[in-house]
Amino acid sequence: MPIKVLLADDSDVMRRAIRMLLREHSQIEVVGEAIGFAQTIQMTNDLKPHVVVMDVHMRDESALQSMNVRSCLHRCSPRIVAISLWDDDETRELAKNIGAVTLLDKAELDVNLIPAIENALRPA
């Protein structure tokens, strides 16, 4: 059974690059792509992915203030792999607040993303 992954990033280029990276792994199926937090929540509820690979700094970041993203996402119990260009205290706190199991540097996704997705599904 493939690992169902939802990509959430407001950059078309980044989503395309991640999709191409994941396409090389037959055990992973990209089931959808979201461009903001609100759409990520909706698509998570609709598609029931096992893992959400999500940029923690998307354009609708203000939506984080108006909705409890962690609560909304975890109704469907996906594991969240947070990604970002930044690795500062604020970004780590955002990743923690949305319930991410890890925070990855976008510059190192080619090496770290597949293992992070596989590790996210292992029992704690």
URUR-V968906 format. One record per residue. N is the residue number from 1. RES is the residue in one small letter. SS is DSSP state (a for helix, b for strand, c for the rest). NEAR is the number of other C-alpha atoms within 10 Angstrom. D_FIRST is the distance of its C-alpha to the first C-alpha in Angstrom with 2 decimals. Layout:
# URUR-V968906
N&RES&SS&NEAR&D_FIRST ; N&RES&SS&NEAR&D_FIRST
This chain:
# URUR-V968906
1&m&c&7&0.00 ; 2&p&c&11&3.81 ; 3&i&b&16&6.68 ; 4&k&b&18&8.92 ; 5&v&b&26&12.44 ; 6&l&b&25&15.82 ; 7&l&b&25&18.73 ; 8&a&b&26&22.13 ; 9&d&c&26&25.19 ; 10&d&c&19&28.43 ; 11&s&c&15&28.86 ; 12&d&a&12&27.69 ; 13&v&a&10&28.16 ; 14&m&a&15&26.01 ; 15&r&a&20&23.10 ; 16&r&a&14&23.42 ; 17&a&a&14&23.58 ; 18&i&a&19&20.51 ; 19&r&a&18&18.54 ; 20&m&a&12&19.87 ; 21&l&a&15&19.02 ; 22&l&a&18&15.34 ; 23&r&a&13&15.20 ; 24&e&c&9&15.97 ; 25&h&c&11&12.66 ; 26&s&c&10&9.98 ; 27&q&c&12&7.25 ; 28&i&b&18&8.92 ; 29&e&b&17&9.61 ; 30&v&b&19&13.04 ; 31&v&b&16&13.35 ; 32&g&b&17&17.05 ; 33&e&b&22&20.15 ; 34&a&b&22&22.91 ; 35&i&c&19&26.44 ; 36&g&c&21&27.73 ; 37&f&a&26&27.23 ; 38&a&a&17&27.98 ; 39&q&a&14&25.52 ; 40&t&a&24&22.82 ; 41&i&a&21&23.47 ; 42&q&a&14&23.46 ; 43&m&a&20&20.24 ; 44&t&a&26&18.51 ; 45&n&a&17&19.85 ; 46&d&a&10&18.91 ; 47&l&a&14&15.40 ; 48&k&c&19&14.14 ; 49&p&c&23&12.44 ; 50&h&c&20&11.18 ; 51&v&b&23&13.74 ; 52&v&b&27&16.95 ; 53&v&b&26&18.75 ; 54&m&b&29&22.26 ; 55&d&b&26&25.74 ; 56&v&c&26&28.09 ; 57&h&c&20&31.06 ; 58&m&c&18&30.53 ; 59&r&c&13&33.50 ; 60&d&c&14&33.17 ; 61&e&c&13&33.34 ; 62&s&c&11&36.08 ; 63&a&a&14&33.47 ; 64&l&a&17&32.52 ; 65&q&a&9&36.00 ; 66&s&a&8&35.84 ; 67&m&c&12&32.47 ; 68&n&c&12&30.66 ; 69&v&a&18&27.53 ; 70&r&a&17&26.10 ; 71&s&a&14&26.65 ; 72&c&a&17&25.35 ; 73&l&a&23&22.06 ; 74&h&a&16&21.46 ; 75&r&c&12&21.75 ; 76&c&c&16&18.07 ; 77&s&c&15&17.40 ; 78&p&c&23&15.75 ; 79&r&b&23&16.61 ; 80&i&b&29&19.16 ; 81&v&b&25&19.85 ; 82&a&b&27&23.37 ; 83&i&b&26&24.91 ; 84&s&b&21&28.59 ; 85&l&c&14&31.42 ; 86&w&c&16&33.39 ; 87&d&c&14&33.26 ; 88&d&c&9&36.15 ; 89&d&a&9&36.76 ; 90&e&a&10&36.22 ; 91&t&a&18&32.83 ; 92&r&a&18&31.68 ; 93&e&a&14&33.02 ; 94&l&a&16&31.19 ; 95&a&a&25&27.86 ; 96&k&a&16&28.71 ; 97&n&a&14&29.83 ; 98&i&c&21&26.61 ; 99&g&c&19&24.72 ; 100&a&b&23&23.16 ; 101&v&b&16&21.81 ; 102&t&b&17&23.32 ; 103&l&b&23&25.52 ; 104&l&b&22&25.16 ; 105&d&b&15&27.93 ; 106&k&a&18&27.05 ; 107&a&a&12&29.13 ; 108&e&a&11&26.81 ; 109&l&a&17&23.35 ; 110&d&a&12&23.04 ; 111&v&a&10&23.22 ; 112&n&a&13&21.89 ; 113&l&a&20&19.13 ; 114&i&a&15&16.11 ; 115&p&a&10&17.30 ; 116&a&a&19&18.03 ; 117&i&a&22&14.58 ; 118&e&a&13&13.16 ; 119&n&a&15&16.27 ; 120&a&a&19&16.02 ; 121&l&c&15&13.06 ; 122&r&c&8&15.01 ; 123&p&c&5&17.27 ; 124&a&c&5&20.76
